[in-house]
Amino acid sequence: FVDLCRGPHIKSTSLAGAFKLTKVSGAYWRGDEKNPQMQRIYGVAFTGDKELKSYFIRLNQAEKRDHRKLGQELGLFIHSELVGAGLPLFTEKGTAVINQMLQNMRDLNTKNGFMEVRTGYITRDELYKVSGHIGKFDDDLFHIETKEDKLVLKPMNCPHHTQLFARSTRSYRDLPIRYAEFSTLHRNEIKGVLGGLTRVRALTQDDAHSFVREDQVESEIEHILGTVDEVLAQYGLKYYVWLSVRGKDDPKAYLGDDKIWVKAEGILKKLVKKFKLKYETKEGEAAFYGPKIDFIAQDVIGREWQVSTIQLDFNMPQRFDLEYISEDGSAKRPVLIHRALNGTFERMLGILIEHYAGAFPVWLAPQQVKILPISEKFTKYANKVASELKANNIRVEVDDSNESLGKKIRNGELIKVPYLLVVGEKEQKVNKVSVRSHKNGDEGSVGLPDFISRIKKEVENKA
């Protein structure tokens, strides 16, 4: 506004819907400290009281669920000024959660025919010149100069996977060839956008690439769509999708010609409609090498997060001169499909901490069971129970502190352990445990084999 008093104005605040002033702060005119200081007033407005009330309930929940706060309280990760911004350090508990997420992806990759590969953490910058990434994202790369070469820290895996594909002559019978990788990537994000786990400089993608014939594109993407749905359902996340296409204003920002882009965007639109996915078309949100389907997850309090992605790429195989021998003996280009199911494990962990408010389901919980002996006399039995649980791959600890049972229970509930097992003389005599679940409270005494069977079933079903 040039003149804040010029209007438009309304005759009464009753016509403004429902609004609430939230905070005040000082602000210098035009941002110059030599100018007079004014009072800035913040507020929110909605069409009615219901929406206003809902907003503040969600705001309150968001503050309670803040993963930066909960992550520290639950002992999942820390940040260190000595290490640097955007470089989180995961404790043994945070690592246990990420390892469980990663193992789940490994199992799905094996089931779906993806071969796991490793491609290191640094590369010659020439690789990213060919791929086009340096021309597009040079400022986002960490550059390393040696006496002999110019190197960069790896920001993505796809150019490396093209080299694995190109290592030998491929036949049309070999395709699809599917590579998956879990290496940590590094991107030089500016400090101002870094935040907790949702925006970091060191990120681990559950990255995968399918090299396919053109006649296999639709079936491969259909299969990946089903896998994304399975993963997000396991986390309890609802979603819709963005059909991310080229922006019309700057065609030079994208690789390849119009014909390729029209074809690729048409294929993705057809599949989104075939799967009856709720979608929005987002112009200008495509990757620079191809259009994509971005999955927008909605957490339990209605916030939206961009997580999984499927990207269709006709351009990179051409830039790296990738070929396979077709049925008639001629050389043809494969098509590259980029895929990430979680996006990155760091970001997904941050989202899930807030989605679950730190109370992870049993299959993901860093500590699935905590055993609470009533007194020191029953520590031996508690350790015996723990050994049996560990033999069944259940993550368990014994609280053998000198605290009272009430204090032990409170401590276990504060860190949101799914199951607390109380053991004393009664339980020891009959090889039982008294179960307290974070969800239901006291559930009474059960046989140890029955409890092990129950928790293994919950883990297997990702309940």
C-alpha positions as CSV (number, residue, x, y, z in Angstrom):
1,F,0.0,0.0,0.0
2,V,1.2,3.5,-0.7
3,D,-1.4,5.0,1.6
4,L,-2.7,2.7,4.3
5,C,-5.6,5.1,5.1
6,R,-6.9,5.3,1.6
7,G,-9.0,2.1,2.0
8,P,-11.0,0.2,1.0
9,H,-12.9,0.4,4.2
10,I,-16.0,-1.4,5.6
11,K,-18.6,0.3,7.8
12,S,-18.3,-2.2,10.7
13,T,-15.9,-4.9,11.9
14,S,-19.0,-7.2,12.0
15,L,-18.8,-7.4,8.3
16,A,-15.2,-8.7,8.4
17,G,-16.1,-12.3,9.3
18,A,-14.3,-13.8,12.2
19,F,-10.9,-12.4,13.1
20,K,-8.4,-12.3,16.0
21,L,-5.3,-10.2,16.6
22,T,-2.4,-12.4,17.5
23,K,0.7,-10.3,18.3
24,V,2.4,-7.0,17.9
25,S,5.9,-6.0,17.0
26,G,8.0,-2.9,16.1
27,A,9.0,-2.2,12.5
28,Y,11.0,0.6,11.0
29,W,9.4,2.4,8.1
30,R,10.8,0.9,4.8
31,G,13.0,-1.3,7.0
32,D,15.5,1.5,7.7
33,E,16.5,1.9,11.4
34,K,17.0,5.6,10.7
35,N,13.3,6.0,10.0
36,P,10.6,6.2,12.7
37,Q,9.5,3.0,14.3
38,M,5.9,1.9,13.8
39,Q,3.8,-0.7,15.5
40,R,3.0,-3.8,13.4
41,I,-0.2,-5.6,14.3
42,Y,-0.7,-9.3,13.2
43,G,-4.0,-11.0,12.9
44,V,-5.9,-13.8,11.1
45,A,-9.3,-13.7,9.5
46,F,-11.8,-16.3,8.4
47,T,-15.3,-16.3,7.0
48,G,-16.8,-17.6,10.3
49,D,-16.2,-18.5,14.0
50,K,-15.9,-22.2,13.2
51,E,-13.0,-21.8,10.9
52,L,-11.3,-19.3,13.3
53,K,-11.6,-21.8,16.2
54,S,-10.4,-24.7,14.1
55,Y,-7.3,-22.6,13.1
56,F,-6.3,-22.0,16.7
57,I,-6.9,-25.6,17.6
58,R,-4.6,-26.7,14.8
59,L,-2.0,-24.0,15.7
60,N,-2.0,-25.2,19.3
61,Q,-1.6,-28.8,18.2
62,A,1.2,-27.8,15.8
63,E,3.1,-26.2,18.7
64,K,2.7,-29.3,20.9
65,R,3.8,-31.5,18.0
66,D,6.8,-29.5,16.9
67,H,9.3,-32.2,15.9
68,R,12.2,-29.9,16.8
69,K,11.0,-29.9,20.4
70,L,9.7,-33.5,20.6
71,G,12.8,-34.8,18.8
72,Q,14.9,-33.5,21.6
73,E,12.6,-34.6,24.4
74,L,12.4,-38.1,23.0
75,G,16.1,-38.3,22.4
76,L,15.9,-38.9,18.7
77,F,18.3,-36.3,17.3
78,I,20.3,-33.2,18.1
79,H,22.0,-30.3,16.3
80,S,25.5,-29.1,17.1
81,E,26.9,-25.7,16.3
82,L,30.3,-27.4,15.9
83,V,28.9,-29.7,13.2
84,G,26.9,-27.0,11.5
85,A,23.4,-25.9,10.5
86,G,21.2,-28.4,8.5
87,L,23.4,-31.4,9.6
88,P,21.4,-33.2,12.2
89,L,23.0,-35.9,14.4
90,F,20.8,-38.9,15.1
91,T,21.0,-40.7,18.4
92,E,20.7,-44.5,18.7
93,K,16.9,-44.0,19.1
94,G,16.5,-41.8,16.1
95,T,18.7,-44.2,14.1
96,A,16.5,-47.1,15.1
97,V,13.5,-45.4,13.6
98,I,15.3,-44.5,10.4
99,N,16.7,-48.0,10.1
100,Q,13.2,-49.4,10.4
101,M,11.9,-47.1,7.7
102,L,14.9,-48.0,5.6
103,Q,14.5,-51.7,6.1
104,N,10.9,-51.4,5.1
105,M,12.0,-49.8,1.8
106,R,14.6,-52.5,1.3
107,D,11.9,-55.2,1.7
108,L,9.7,-53.4,-0.8
109,N,12.5,-52.9,-3.3
110,T,13.4,-56.6,-3.2
111,K,9.8,-57.5,-3.7
112,N,9.5,-55.1,-6.6
113,G,12.7,-56.1,-8.4
114,F,14.9,-53.2,-7.5
115,M,18.6,-54.0,-7.1
116,E,20.5,-52.0,-4.4
117,V,23.6,-50.2,-5.5
118,R,26.3,-47.9,-4.0
119,T,27.9,-45.0,-5.8
120,G,30.0,-43.0,-3.3
121,Y,29.7,-39.5,-2.0
122,I,31.8,-37.3,-4.4
123,T,32.2,-37.2,-8.1
124,R,33.9,-35.2,-10.8
125,D,31.8,-32.1,-11.7
126,E,31.9,-33.2,-15.3
127,L,29.1,-35.8,-14.5
128,Y,26.8,-33.0,-13.5
129,K,27.7,-30.8,-16.5
130,V,26.5,-33.6,-18.8
131,S,23.4,-34.2,-16.7
132,G,22.6,-30.5,-16.7
133,H,22.6,-30.1,-13.0
134,I,25.5,-27.8,-12.8
135,G,24.0,-25.5,-15.4
136,K,20.8,-25.4,-13.4
137,F,21.8,-25.8,-9.7
138,D,25.5,-24.8,-9.5
139,D,24.9,-22.7,-6.3
140,D,23.2,-25.6,-4.6
141,L,26.3,-27.9,-4.9
142,F,29.2,-28.2,-2.5
143,H,32.4,-27.9,-4.7
144,I,35.7,-29.5,-3.8
145,E,38.9,-28.6,-5.6
146,T,42.0,-30.8,-5.6
147,K,45.3,-30.4,-7.4
148,E,44.1,-32.9,-10.0
149,D,40.4,-32.4,-10.4
150,K,37.2,-30.5,-9.7
151,L,34.8,-32.5,-7.6
152,V,31.4,-32.0,-6.0
153,L,29.6,-33.7,-3.1
154,K,26.9,-35.8,-4.6
155,P,23.5,-34.0,-4.5
156,M,21.5,-36.8,-6.3
157,N,22.0,-40.3,-7.5
158,C,20.4,-40.4,-11.0
159,P,23.5,-39.4,-13.0
160,H,25.5,-42.1,-11.3
161,H,22.9,-44.7,-12.1
162,T,23.1,-43.8,-15.8
163,Q,26.7,-44.9,-15.6
164,L,25.8,-48.2,-14.1
165,F,23.3,-48.8,-16.9
166,A,25.9,-47.9,-19.5
167,R,28.6,-50.3,-18.2
168,S,27.5,-53.0,-20.7
169,T,25.4,-53.6,-23.8
170,R,21.8,-53.9,-22.9
171,S,19.1,-55.9,-24.8
172,Y,15.4,-55.1,-24.9
173,R,14.9,-58.3,-22.9
174,D,17.0,-56.9,-20.0
175,L,14.6,-54.0,-19.4
176,P,13.2,-52.9,-17.0
177,I,16.5,-52.4,-15.1
178,R,15.9,-51.1,-11.6
179,Y,18.4,-49.5,-9.3
180,A,17.9,-48.4,-5.7
181,E,20.2,-46.5,-3.4
182,F,20.2,-45.1,0.2
183,S,23.3,-43.0,0.2
184,T,23.4,-39.6,2.0
185,L,23.2,-36.6,-0.4
186,H,24.4,-33.1,0.2
187,R,22.9,-29.8,-1.0
188,N,24.1,-26.3,-0.2
189,E,20.8,-24.9,1.2
190,I,21.0,-21.4,2.5
191,K,20.8,-21.1,6.3
192,G,17.6,-19.1,6.2
193,V,15.5,-22.0,4.9
194,L,17.0,-24.7,7.1
195,G,14.6,-26.0,9.8
196,G,14.8,-29.1,12.0
197,L,14.6,-32.2,9.9
198,T,12.3,-30.9,7.2
199,R,15.0,-28.9,5.4
200,V,18.6,-30.1,5.8
201,R,21.9,-30.1,4.0
202,A,22.6,-33.8,4.5
203,L,19.6,-35.9,3.3
204,T,19.1,-39.6,2.7
205,Q,16.7,-40.5,-0.1
206,D,15.1,-43.8,-0.6
207,D,16.0,-43.2,-4.2
208,A,15.3,-45.5,-7.2
209,H,15.5,-45.4,-11.0
210,S,13.9,-47.6,-13.5
211,F,15.3,-47.8,-17.0
212,V,12.5,-49.0,-19.3
213,R,11.4,-49.4,-22.9
214,E,8.9,-46.8,-24.0
215,D,6.2,-49.5,-24.2
216,Q,6.9,-50.3,-20.5
217,V,6.5,-46.7,-19.1
218,E,2.9,-46.9,-18.1
219,S,3.0,-50.3,-16.5
220,E,6.1,-49.4,-14.5
221,I,4.6,-46.1,-13.2
222,E,1.3,-48.0,-12.4
223,H,3.3,-50.4,-10.3
224,I,5.1,-47.5,-8.5
225,L,1.8,-45.7,-7.8
226,G,0.6,-48.8,-6.0
227,T,3.8,-48.9,-3.9
228,V,3.5,-45.3,-2.9
229,D,0.0,-45.9,-1.8
230,E,1.1,-48.8,0.3
231,V,3.9,-46.9,2.0
232,L,1.7,-43.8,2.8
233,A,-1.0,-46.1,4.1
234,Q,1.5,-47.8,6.5
235,Y,2.3,-44.4,8.0
236,G,-1.5,-43.5,8.2
237,L,-1.1,-40.5,5.8
238,K,-3.8,-39.5,3.5
239,Y,-2.8,-37.7,0.3
240,Y,-3.6,-36.1,-3.0
241,V,-1.2,-35.4,-5.9
242,W,0.2,-32.6,-7.9
243,L,0.7,-33.1,-11.6
244,S,3.8,-31.0,-11.9
245,V,4.4,-29.7,-15.4
246,R,6.5,-27.1,-17.2
247,G,6.0,-23.4,-16.7
248,K,4.9,-21.5,-19.8
249,D,6.9,-18.4,-19.0
250,D,10.5,-19.8,-19.3
251,P,10.7,-22.8,-21.7
252,K,14.5,-22.5,-21.7
253,A,14.5,-23.6,-18.0
254,Y,13.8,-27.1,-19.1
255,L,15.7,-29.7,-21.1
256,G,14.4,-31.3,-24.3
257,D,12.0,-30.2,-27.0
258,D,8.2,-29.6,-26.8
259,K,7.3,-32.9,-28.4
260,I,9.0,-34.9,-25.6
261,W,7.4,-32.8,-22.9
262,V,3.9,-33.1,-24.4
263,K,4.3,-36.9,-24.6
264,A,5.6,-37.2,-21.0
265,E,3.0,-34.9,-19.5
266,G,0.2,-36.7,-21.4
267,I,1.3,-40.1,-20.0
268,L,1.3,-38.9,-16.4
269,K,-2.1,-37.2,-16.7
270,K,-3.5,-40.4,-18.2
271,L,-2.3,-42.4,-15.3
272,V,-3.4,-40.0,-12.6
273,K,-6.9,-40.1,-14.1
274,K,-6.8,-43.9,-14.5
275,F,-6.0,-44.3,-10.8
276,K,-8.7,-41.8,-10.0
277,L,-6.3,-39.8,-7.9
278,K,-7.4,-36.4,-6.6
279,Y,-5.0,-34.0,-8.3
280,E,-4.1,-30.4,-9.1
281,T,-2.0,-29.4,-12.1
282,K,1.0,-27.3,-10.9
283,E,2.6,-25.3,-13.7
284,G,6.3,-24.6,-13.2
285,E,6.8,-27.3,-10.6
286,A,8.2,-30.0,-13.0
287,A,11.8,-31.2,-12.7
288,F,14.0,-29.5,-15.3
289,Y,14.3,-32.8,-17.1
290,G,10.7,-34.0,-17.0
291,P,7.2,-33.8,-15.5
292,K,6.4,-35.5,-12.2
293,I,3.7,-36.7,-9.9
294,D,4.2,-35.2,-6.4
295,F,2.4,-36.7,-3.5
296,I,1.0,-34.2,-0.9
297,A,0.4,-36.0,2.4
298,Q,-2.0,-34.6,5.0
299,D,-1.1,-35.3,8.6
300,V,-3.5,-35.8,11.5
301,I,-4.1,-32.1,12.0
302,G,-4.6,-31.3,8.4
303,R,-1.2,-29.8,7.4
304,E,0.2,-30.7,4.0
305,W,3.7,-32.0,3.2
306,Q,5.3,-32.9,-0.1
307,V,6.7,-36.4,0.3
308,S,6.9,-39.1,-2.5
309,T,7.6,-38.4,-6.1
310,I,7.5,-40.1,-9.5
311,Q,9.4,-38.3,-12.3
312,L,9.3,-39.2,-16.0
313,D,12.5,-38.4,-17.9
314,F,13.1,-38.8,-21.6
315,N,16.0,-36.3,-21.5
316,M,18.7,-37.7,-19.3
317,P,19.1,-41.0,-21.3
318,Q,19.7,-38.8,-24.3
319,R,22.2,-36.5,-22.6
320,F,24.2,-39.6,-21.5
321,D,23.7,-41.4,-24.9
322,L,22.2,-44.4,-23.2
323,E,21.1,-47.2,-25.5
324,Y,19.7,-50.7,-25.6
325,I,19.4,-53.2,-28.6
326,S,15.8,-53.5,-29.7
327,E,14.1,-56.6,-31.1
328,D,15.0,-55.6,-34.7
329,G,18.7,-55.1,-33.8
330,S,18.6,-51.3,-33.9
331,A,19.8,-49.1,-31.0
332,K,17.1,-47.3,-29.0
333,R,16.9,-45.0,-26.1
334,P,15.6,-46.2,-22.7
335,V,13.3,-44.0,-20.7
336,L,14.2,-43.1,-17.1
337,I,11.7,-43.1,-14.3
338,H,12.9,-41.5,-11.0
339,R,11.1,-42.5,-7.8
340,A,11.3,-41.8,-4.1
341,L,8.7,-43.3,-1.7
342,N,9.5,-41.3,1.5
343,G,11.2,-38.4,-0.2
344,T,14.0,-38.3,2.4
345,F,14.2,-40.2,5.6
346,E,15.1,-37.0,7.6
347,R,12.1,-35.1,6.3
348,M,9.7,-38.0,6.7
349,L,10.9,-38.6,10.3
350,G,10.2,-35.0,11.1
351,I,6.7,-35.3,9.6
352,L,6.0,-38.5,11.4
353,I,7.1,-37.1,14.8
354,E,4.5,-34.4,14.4
355,H,1.9,-36.7,12.8
356,Y,2.1,-39.2,15.8
357,A,2.9,-36.4,18.3
358,G,5.9,-38.6,19.2
359,A,3.8,-41.7,20.0
360,F,5.1,-44.0,17.2
361,P,3.2,-47.2,16.2
362,V,5.0,-50.3,17.5
363,W,6.7,-51.2,14.3
364,L,8.4,-47.8,14.1
365,A,8.9,-47.0,17.8
366,P,12.6,-46.5,18.7
367,Q,11.9,-48.4,21.9
368,Q,9.0,-50.8,21.6
369,V,9.0,-52.2,25.2
370,K,10.3,-51.0,28.5
371,I,10.4,-53.5,31.4
372,L,9.8,-52.1,34.9
373,P,10.8,-54.4,37.8
374,I,8.8,-53.5,41.0
375,S,12.0,-53.8,43.0
376,E,15.7,-54.8,42.7
377,K,14.7,-58.4,43.6
378,F,13.0,-58.8,40.2
379,T,15.7,-57.3,38.0
380,K,16.9,-60.8,37.1
381,Y,13.5,-61.8,35.9
382,A,13.1,-58.5,34.0
383,N,16.4,-59.2,32.2
384,K,15.2,-62.7,31.4
385,V,12.0,-61.3,29.8
386,A,14.1,-58.7,27.9
387,S,16.4,-61.5,26.5
388,E,13.3,-63.4,25.2
389,L,12.0,-60.2,23.6
390,K,15.4,-59.4,22.0
391,A,15.5,-63.0,20.6
392,N,12.3,-62.1,18.8
393,N,13.8,-58.8,17.4
394,I,11.8,-56.6,19.7
395,R,13.5,-53.3,20.8
396,V,13.5,-53.4,24.6
397,E,15.1,-51.8,27.7
398,V,15.0,-52.6,31.4
399,D,14.5,-49.7,33.8
400,D,16.6,-51.0,36.7
401,S,16.8,-47.5,38.4
402,N,16.1,-47.0,42.1
403,E,13.0,-45.0,41.3
404,S,9.6,-45.9,42.6
405,L,7.3,-47.9,40.2
406,G,5.1,-44.8,39.8
407,K,8.0,-42.7,38.7
408,K,9.2,-45.5,36.3
409,I,5.7,-45.6,34.7
410,R,5.6,-41.8,34.4
411,N,9.1,-41.7,32.8
412,G,8.0,-44.4,30.3
413,E,4.9,-42.6,29.4
414,L,6.8,-39.3,28.9
415,I,8.9,-40.9,26.2
416,K,5.8,-42.5,24.8
417,V,7.0,-46.1,24.8
418,P,4.2,-48.2,23.3
419,Y,4.4,-51.0,26.0
420,L,5.5,-50.9,29.6
421,L,5.8,-54.3,31.2
422,V,5.6,-54.4,35.0
423,V,7.1,-57.5,36.6
424,G,7.1,-58.6,40.3
425,E,6.7,-61.7,42.4
426,K,3.3,-62.6,40.9
427,E,4.5,-62.3,37.3
428,Q,7.7,-64.1,38.0
429,K,6.0,-67.2,39.5
430,V,3.8,-67.8,36.4
431,N,6.1,-66.4,33.6
432,K,3.7,-63.5,32.9
433,V,4.0,-59.7,32.5
434,S,1.6,-56.9,33.5
435,V,1.0,-54.8,30.4
436,R,0.5,-51.1,30.2
437,S,0.0,-49.7,26.7
438,H,0.6,-46.1,25.9
439,K,-2.8,-46.1,24.0
440,N,-5.0,-48.0,26.5
441,G,-3.3,-47.8,29.9
442,D,-3.4,-50.9,32.2
443,E,-4.3,-54.0,30.3
444,G,-3.7,-56.6,33.0
445,S,-1.5,-59.7,33.2
446,V,-0.7,-61.9,30.2
447,G,1.6,-64.8,29.4
448,L,4.9,-63.8,28.0
449,P,4.5,-66.0,24.9
450,D,1.1,-64.4,24.2
451,F,2.6,-60.9,24.6
452,I,5.4,-61.7,22.2
453,S,3.0,-63.1,19.7
454,R,0.8,-60.0,19.9
455,I,3.6,-57.5,19.4
456,K,5.2,-59.5,16.5
457,K,1.8,-59.5,14.8
458,E,1.5,-55.7,15.3
459,V,5.0,-55.2,13.8
460,E,4.3,-57.6,10.9
461,N,1.0,-55.9,10.0
462,K,2.5,-52.4,10.6
463,A,-0.6,-51.7,12.8
